[in-house]
Amino acid sequence: MIINFSRGDDNISYDVSKIEDNQKKAEATIMVNKVGNIEIILEALNFAGITHRKNLEALLQDTPEAMVAESEEDINDNDEEVSEDSESEEADDSK
């Protein structure tokens, strides 16, 4: 099994099947499988997030009573509030 790593302009390839130490070979194979599974999960979550976001947008477009008319100044104030809220949520999550 050949593994490729890209670091900037450099590409490094390793052949896990050529590892002579059976314990290291088994560890490398397990790590490759874990990374593969994590990448599949991340892709699925990204797809789900995009799908739900589009569905929410479609639902909200069909409900004009939910639309909020804001001036440009209000929008800028809300952007700052959102970023402050996000930072405080991240701080809460780290506890």
Secondary structure, DSSP 8 states (H G I E B T S, - for coil): -EEEEEETTEEEEEEGGG---HHHHHHHHHHHHHHHHHHHHHHHHHHHHHHHHHHHHHHHHT-GGG-----HHHHHHHHHHHHHHHHHHHHHHT-
